[in-house]
Amino acid sequence: MPFTYVIPNICEKYMPTWLNRIMVTIGGYWLLLTYYATLLLLGYLVLWTGFQIWMLIGSYAIFTYMNLWELIGKMYAWCTIAILAYIGVKAWYTAKHLIMNHIDIHVNKHLSRDYIVAFASDLHFGMVLGKSFGHRLVKDMNALHPDVILFGGDIIDGNLSPASDYSRSGPYEGMHCGRA
């Protein structure tokens, strides 16, 4: 499974784009889930160690040792599955939807008018987020009627070849700033 993320990035010129996108998506979620599952496993080990110490210190006749640990283990497993499912859905939603925050900044300088600055960060255009995401970004940015558009963070994820239908301006073609 981990190779489903690496192989498309190495062999992207030799594989069809649709297969690359599927493999990158599967590999990305695999990396995400194994990362958080490992963190949750560390929590399980801490809980297990605490339980071992608790059982050594006292004598608890209400539950037998294995019944109590089975109950705790099952509860932790279901909580882990729920947390991983939530993280997966949240990651998918965040990757596919633009998150826009409107912030008013007041300065102690005399300006002839108000200015609108649009800032986009960590877009990651490439194998997963391509042309349709770029068109949505352009539409949403243009709706703001900004005076200035700034880009920061990771703009390209790997390479833009999956979205290579773009003109020289890339995914930002049609984006306008400045007031008429």
KOLLO-916185 format. One record per residue (C-alpha): residue in three letters; x, y, z. Coordinates in Angstrom, 3 decimals, decimal comma, m for minus. Example, Ala and Ser with C-alpha at 12.3 -4.5 7.8 and 13.67 -1.06 7.14 Angstrom:
2
<atom><residu>ALA</residu><u>12,300</u><v>m4,500</v><w>7,800</w></atom>
<atom><residu>SER</residu><u>13,670</u><v>m1,060</v><w>7,140</w></atom>
END
This chain:
180
<atom><residu>MET</residu><u>0,000</u><v>0,000</v><w>0,000</w></atom>
<atom><residu>PRO</residu><u>2,653</u><v>2,646</v><w>0,752</w></atom>
<atom><residu>PHE</residu><u>3,986</u><v>2,234</v><w>m2,778</w></atom>
<atom><residu>THR</residu><u>0,666</u><v>3,446</v><w>m4,202</w></atom>
<atom><residu>TYR</residu><u>1,836</u><v>6,941</v><w>m3,273</w></atom>
<atom><residu>VAL</residu><u>5,461</u><v>6,600</v><w>m4,389</w></atom>
<atom><residu>ILE</residu><u>5,022</u><v>4,718</v><w>m7,694</w></atom>
<atom><residu>PRO</residu><u>2,790</u><v>7,328</v><w>m9,403</w></atom>
<atom><residu>ASN</residu><u>5,261</u><v>10,085</v><w>m8,566</w></atom>
<atom><residu>ILE</residu><u>8,146</u><v>8,111</v><w>m10,050</w></atom>
<atom><residu>CYS</residu><u>6,325</u><v>6,591</v><w>m13,038</w></atom>
<atom><residu>GLU</residu><u>3,869</u><v>9,404</v><w>m13,849</w></atom>
<atom><residu>LYS</residu><u>5,126</u><v>9,742</v><w>m17,437</w></atom>
<atom><residu>TYR</residu><u>4,534</u><v>6,048</v><w>m18,130</w></atom>
<atom><residu>MET</residu><u>1,130</u><v>5,568</v><w>m16,493</w></atom>
<atom><residu>PRO</residu><u>m2,271</u><v>6,938</v><w>m17,511</w></atom>
<atom><residu>THR</residu><u>m3,367</u><v>10,010</v><w>m15,524</w></atom>
<atom><residu>TRP</residu><u>m6,524</u><v>8,336</v><w>m14,202</w></atom>
<atom><residu>LEU</residu><u>m4,482</u><v>5,471</v><w>m12,732</w></atom>
<atom><residu>ASN</residu><u>m1,988</u><v>7,922</v><w>m11,206</w></atom>
<atom><residu>ARG</residu><u>m4,805</u><v>9,860</v><w>m9,534</w></atom>
<atom><residu>ILE</residu><u>m6,345</u><v>6,712</v><w>m8,078</w></atom>
<atom><residu>MET</residu><u>m2,992</u><v>5,468</v><w>m6,766</w></atom>
<atom><residu>VAL</residu><u>m2,021</u><v>8,851</v><w>m5,290</w></atom>
<atom><residu>THR</residu><u>m5,403</u><v>9,142</v><w>m3,562</w></atom>
<atom><residu>ILE</residu><u>m5,226</u><v>5,616</v><w>m2,113</w></atom>
<atom><residu>GLY</residu><u>m1,594</u><v>6,128</v><w>m1,085</w></atom>
<atom><residu>GLY</residu><u>m2,324</u><v>9,499</v><w>0,494</w></atom>
<atom><residu>TYR</residu><u>m5,135</u><v>8,106</v><w>2,620</w></atom>
<atom><residu>TRP</residu><u>m2,978</u><v>5,089</v><w>3,481</w></atom>
<atom><residu>LEU</residu><u>m0,218</u><v>7,398</v><w>4,741</w></atom>
<atom><residu>LEU</residu><u>m2,740</u><v>9,492</v><w>6,674</w></atom>
<atom><residu>LEU</residu><u>m4,376</u><v>6,484</v><w>8,322</w></atom>
<atom><residu>THR</residu><u>m1,132</u><v>4,710</v><w>9,207</w></atom>
<atom><residu>TYR</residu><u>0,298</u><v>7,924</v><w>10,692</w></atom>
<atom><residu>TYR</residu><u>m2,686</u><v>8,522</v><w>12,959</w></atom>
<atom><residu>ALA</residu><u>m3,121</u><v>4,808</v><w>13,712</w></atom>
<atom><residu>THR</residu><u>0,492</u><v>4,743</v><w>14,923</w></atom>
<atom><residu>LEU</residu><u>m0,177</u><v>7,719</v><w>17,196</w></atom>
<atom><residu>LEU</residu><u>m3,297</u><v>6,033</v><w>18,543</w></atom>
<atom><residu>LEU</residu><u>m1,337</u><v>2,801</v><w>19,050</w></atom>
<atom><residu>LEU</residu><u>1,040</u><v>4,723</v><w>21,300</w></atom>
<atom><residu>GLY</residu><u>m1,994</u><v>5,806</v><w>23,334</w></atom>
<atom><residu>TYR</residu><u>m3,078</u><v>2,171</v><w>23,539</w></atom>
<atom><residu>LEU</residu><u>0,352</u><v>1,146</v><w>24,832</w></atom>
<atom><residu>VAL</residu><u>0,232</u><v>3,855</v><w>27,507</w></atom>
<atom><residu>LEU</residu><u>m3,256</u><v>2,688</v><w>28,517</w></atom>
<atom><residu>TRP</residu><u>m2,126</u><v>m0,952</v><w>28,601</w></atom>
<atom><residu>THR</residu><u>0,914</u><v>m0,072</v><w>30,743</w></atom>
<atom><residu>GLY</residu><u>m1,283</u><v>1,907</v><w>33,135</w></atom>
<atom><residu>PHE</residu><u>m3,714</u><v>m0,998</v><w>33,338</w></atom>
<atom><residu>GLN</residu><u>m0,881</u><v>m3,440</v><w>34,126</w></atom>
<atom><residu>ILE</residu><u>0,342</u><v>m1,213</v><w>36,954</w></atom>
<atom><residu>TRP</residu><u>m3,217</u><v>m0,759</v><w>38,252</w></atom>
<atom><residu>MET</residu><u>m3,762</u><v>m4,531</v><w>38,308</w></atom>
<atom><residu>LEU</residu><u>m0,447</u><v>m5,109</v><w>40,133</w></atom>
<atom><residu>ILE</residu><u>m1,185</u><v>m2,524</v><w>42,826</w></atom>
<atom><residu>GLY</residu><u>m4,688</u><v>m3,587</v><w>43,786</w></atom>
<atom><residu>SER</residu><u>m6,862</u><v>m6,648</v><w>43,850</w></atom>
<atom><residu>TYR</residu><u>m10,053</u><v>m6,096</v><w>41,896</w></atom>
<atom><residu>ALA</residu><u>m12,493</u><v>m8,980</v><w>42,103</w></atom>
<atom><residu>ILE</residu><u>m15,322</u><v>m7,309</v><w>40,169</w></atom>
<atom><residu>PHE</residu><u>m13,867</u><v>m8,290</v><w>36,803</w></atom>
<atom><residu>THR</residu><u>m11,433</u><v>m10,961</v><w>35,975</w></atom>
<atom><residu>TYR</residu><u>m8,232</u><v>m9,605</v><w>34,483</w></atom>
<atom><residu>MET</residu><u>m8,927</u><v>m10,724</v><w>30,906</w></atom>
<atom><residu>ASN</residu><u>m12,590</u><v>m9,697</v><w>30,870</w></atom>
<atom><residu>LEU</residu><u>m11,746</u><v>m6,178</v><w>31,980</w></atom>
<atom><residu>TRP</residu><u>m8,877</u><v>m5,834</v><w>29,521</w></atom>
<atom><residu>GLU</residu><u>m11,036</u><v>m7,218</v><w>26,676</w></atom>
<atom><residu>LEU</residu><u>m13,671</u><v>m4,611</v><w>27,476</w></atom>
<atom><residu>ILE</residu><u>m11,111</u><v>m1,792</v><w>27,548</w></atom>
<atom><residu>GLY</residu><u>m9,429</u><v>m3,078</v><w>24,378</w></atom>
<atom><residu>LYS</residu><u>m12,722</u><v>m3,263</v><w>22,464</w></atom>
<atom><residu>MET</residu><u>m13,754</u><v>0,224</v><w>23,577</w></atom>
<atom><residu>TYR</residu><u>m10,372</u><v>1,602</v><w>22,547</w></atom>
<atom><residu>ALA</residu><u>m10,563</u><v>m0,191</v><w>19,173</w></atom>
<atom><residu>TRP</residu><u>m14,005</u><v>1,242</v><w>18,395</w></atom>
<atom><residu>CYS</residu><u>m12,891</u><v>4,714</v><w>19,473</w></atom>
<atom><residu>THR</residu><u>m9,803</u><v>4,371</v><w>17,248</w></atom>
<atom><residu>ILE</residu><u>m11,939</u><v>3,361</v><w>14,254</w></atom>
<atom><residu>ALA</residu><u>m14,285</u><v>6,299</v><w>14,876</w></atom>
<atom><residu>ILE</residu><u>m11,375</u><v>8,764</v><w>15,191</w></atom>
<atom><residu>LEU</residu><u>m9,698</u><v>7,456</v><w>12,022</w></atom>
<atom><residu>ALA</residu><u>m12,992</u><v>7,647</v><w>10,101</w></atom>
<atom><residu>TYR</residu><u>m13,509</u><v>11,237</v><w>11,280</w></atom>
<atom><residu>ILE</residu><u>m9,948</u><v>12,207</v><w>10,311</w></atom>
<atom><residu>GLY</residu><u>m10,358</u><v>10,594</v><w>6,872</w></atom>
<atom><residu>VAL</residu><u>m13,644</u><v>12,377</v><w>6,137</w></atom>
<atom><residu>LYS</residu><u>m12,296</u><v>15,689</v><w>7,454</w></atom>
<atom><residu>ALA</residu><u>m9,141</u><v>15,331</v><w>5,338</w></atom>
<atom><residu>TRP</residu><u>m11,183</u><v>14,569</v><w>2,215</w></atom>
<atom><residu>TYR</residu><u>m13,511</u><v>17,526</v><w>2,825</w></atom>
<atom><residu>THR</residu><u>m10,658</u><v>19,922</v><w>3,559</w></atom>
<atom><residu>ALA</residu><u>m8,746</u><v>18,826</v><w>0,447</w></atom>
<atom><residu>LYS</residu><u>m11,730</u><v>19,223</v><w>m1,872</w></atom>
<atom><residu>HIS</residu><u>m13,285</u><v>22,423</v><w>m0,515</w></atom>
<atom><residu>LEU</residu><u>m11,875</u><v>25,897</v><w>m0,328</w></atom>
<atom><residu>ILE</residu><u>m11,803</u><v>27,333</v><w>3,154</w></atom>
<atom><residu>MET</residu><u>m12,262</u><v>31,092</v><w>3,078</w></atom>
<atom><residu>ASN</residu><u>m11,755</u><v>33,401</v><w>6,026</w></atom>
<atom><residu>HIS</residu><u>m12,633</u><v>37,077</v><w>5,859</w></atom>
<atom><residu>ILE</residu><u>m10,442</u><v>39,249</v><w>8,049</w></atom>
<atom><residu>ASP</residu><u>m10,666</u><v>43,015</v><w>8,433</w></atom>
<atom><residu>ILE</residu><u>m7,337</u><v>44,674</v><w>9,180</w></atom>
<atom><residu>HIS</residu><u>m7,339</u><v>48,270</v><w>10,298</w></atom>
<atom><residu>VAL</residu><u>m4,164</u><v>50,324</v><w>9,904</w></atom>
<atom><residu>ASN</residu><u>m3,216</u><v>53,689</v><w>11,386</w></atom>
<atom><residu>LYS</residu><u>m2,416</u><v>55,195</v><w>7,995</w></atom>
<atom><residu>HIS</residu><u>m4,569</u><v>57,398</v><w>5,857</w></atom>
<atom><residu>LEU</residu><u>m5,656</u><v>55,471</v><w>2,793</w></atom>
<atom><residu>SER</residu><u>m7,756</u><v>56,964</v><w>0,028</w></atom>
<atom><residu>ARG</residu><u>m10,009</u><v>53,876</v><w>0,048</w></atom>
<atom><residu>ASP</residu><u>m10,354</u><v>50,366</v><w>1,433</w></atom>
<atom><residu>TYR</residu><u>m8,272</u><v>47,676</v><w>m0,218</w></atom>
<atom><residu>ILE</residu><u>m9,145</u><v>44,028</v><w>m0,632</w></atom>
<atom><residu>VAL</residu><u>m6,245</u><v>41,587</v><w>m0,485</w></atom>
<atom><residu>ALA</residu><u>m6,899</u><v>37,943</v><w>m1,336</w></atom>
<atom><residu>PHE</residu><u>m4,410</u><v>35,362</v><w>m0,069</w></atom>
<atom><residu>ALA</residu><u>m4,418</u><v>31,679</v><w>m1,050</w></atom>
<atom><residu>SER</residu><u>m2,128</u><v>29,186</v><w>0,624</w></atom>
<atom><residu>ASP</residu><u>m1,197</u><v>25,503</v><w>0,330</w></atom>
<atom><residu>LEU</residu><u>m3,170</u><v>24,808</v><w>m2,842</w></atom>
<atom><residu>HIS</residu><u>m1,238</u><v>21,663</v><w>m3,858</w></atom>
<atom><residu>PHE</residu><u>m2,240</u><v>21,613</v><w>m7,525</w></atom>
<atom><residu>GLY</residu><u>m1,227</u><v>18,380</v><w>m9,166</w></atom>
<atom><residu>MET</residu><u>m2,386</u><v>14,805</v><w>m9,272</w></atom>
<atom><residu>VAL</residu><u>m5,352</u><v>15,123</v><w>m6,898</w></atom>
<atom><residu>LEU</residu><u>m6,400</u><v>18,763</v><w>m7,159</w></atom>
<atom><residu>GLY</residu><u>m6,429</u><v>19,722</v><w>m10,801</w></atom>
<atom><residu>LYS</residu><u>m8,366</u><v>21,771</v><w>m13,272</w></atom>
<atom><residu>SER</residu><u>m11,815</u><v>21,783</v><w>m11,641</w></atom>
<atom><residu>PHE</residu><u>m10,323</u><v>22,925</v><w>m8,338</w></atom>
<atom><residu>GLY</residu><u>m8,417</u><v>25,662</v><w>m10,205</w></atom>
<atom><residu>HIS</residu><u>m11,610</u><v>26,884</v><w>m11,886</w></atom>
<atom><residu>ARG</residu><u>m13,395</u><v>26,975</v><w>m8,536</w></atom>
<atom><residu>LEU</residu><u>m10,499</u><v>28,949</v><w>m7,022</w></atom>
<atom><residu>VAL</residu><u>m10,575</u><v>31,478</v><w>m9,884</w></atom>
<atom><residu>LYS</residu><u>m14,356</u><v>31,879</v><w>m9,554</w></atom>
<atom><residu>ASP</residu><u>m14,206</u><v>32,370</v><w>m5,786</w></atom>
<atom><residu>MET</residu><u>m11,241</u><v>34,780</v><w>m5,977</w></atom>
<atom><residu>ASN</residu><u>m12,884</u><v>36,861</v><w>m8,709</w></atom>
<atom><residu>ALA</residu><u>m16,072</u><v>37,076</v><w>m6,635</w></atom>
<atom><residu>LEU</residu><u>m14,061</u><v>38,928</v><w>m3,966</w></atom>
<atom><residu>HIS</residu><u>m13,010</u><v>41,642</v><w>m6,458</w></atom>
<atom><residu>PRO</residu><u>m9,563</u><v>41,891</v><w>m4,839</w></atom>
<atom><residu>ASP</residu><u>m7,054</u><v>44,682</v><w>m5,433</w></atom>
<atom><residu>VAL</residu><u>m4,149</u><v>42,290</v><w>m4,818</w></atom>
<atom><residu>ILE</residu><u>m3,909</u><v>38,487</v><w>m4,975</w></atom>
<atom><residu>LEU</residu><u>m1,121</u><v>36,745</v><w>m3,058</w></atom>
<atom><residu>PHE</residu><u>m0,140</u><v>33,084</v><w>m3,098</w></atom>
<atom><residu>GLY</residu><u>1,900</u><v>31,312</v><w>m0,447</w></atom>
<atom><residu>GLY</residu><u>2,699</u><v>27,842</v><w>0,794</w></atom>
<atom><residu>ASP</residu><u>2,830</u><v>24,769</v><w>m1,423</w></atom>
<atom><residu>ILE</residu><u>1,229</u><v>25,733</v><w>m4,723</w></atom>
<atom><residu>ILE</residu><u>2,222</u><v>22,680</v><w>m6,773</w></atom>
<atom><residu>ASP</residu><u>2,148</u><v>19,134</v><w>m5,452</w></atom>
<atom><residu>GLY</residu><u>4,781</u><v>17,205</v><w>m7,368</w></atom>
<atom><residu>ASN</residu><u>4,177</u><v>18,541</v><w>m10,843</w></atom>
<atom><residu>LEU</residu><u>1,444</u><v>20,193</v><w>m12,845</w></atom>
<atom><residu>SER</residu><u>1,379</u><v>17,677</v><w>m15,692</w></atom>
<atom><residu>PRO</residu><u>m2,065</u><v>16,258</v><w>m14,735</w></atom>
<atom><residu>ALA</residu><u>m3,462</u><v>19,758</v><w>m15,172</w></atom>
<atom><residu>SER</residu><u>m1,301</u><v>20,535</v><w>m18,198</w></atom>
<atom><residu>ASP</residu><u>m4,219</u><v>21,828</v><w>m20,254</w></atom>
<atom><residu>TYR</residu><u>m3,585</u><v>25,165</v><w>m18,578</w></atom>
<atom><residu>SER</residu><u>m2,153</u><v>28,011</v><w>m20,571</w></atom>
<atom><residu>ARG</residu><u>1,060</u><v>29,777</v><w>m19,538</w></atom>
<atom><residu>SER</residu><u>m0,670</u><v>31,323</v><w>m16,519</w></atom>
<atom><residu>GLY</residu><u>m1,410</u><v>27,877</v><w>m15,135</w></atom>
<atom><residu>PRO</residu><u>m4,475</u><v>27,267</v><w>m12,973</w></atom>
<atom><residu>TYR</residu><u>m4,837</u><v>31,011</v><w>m12,390</w></atom>
<atom><residu>GLU</residu><u>m5,953</u><v>31,907</v><w>m15,911</w></atom>
<atom><residu>GLY</residu><u>m8,955</u><v>34,205</v><w>m15,765</w></atom>
<atom><residu>MET</residu><u>m8,150</u><v>35,504</v><w>m12,285</w></atom>
<atom><residu>HIS</residu><u>m8,431</u><v>39,285</v><w>m12,082</w></atom>
<atom><residu>CYS</residu><u>m7,465</u><v>41,838</v><w>m9,521</w></atom>
<atom><residu>GLY</residu><u>m7,793</u><v>45,603</v><w>m9,416</w></atom>
<atom><residu>ARG</residu><u>m10,913</u><v>47,679</v><w>m9,525</w></atom>
<atom><residu>ALA</residu><u>m12,536</u><v>48,777</v><w>m12,749</w></atom>
END
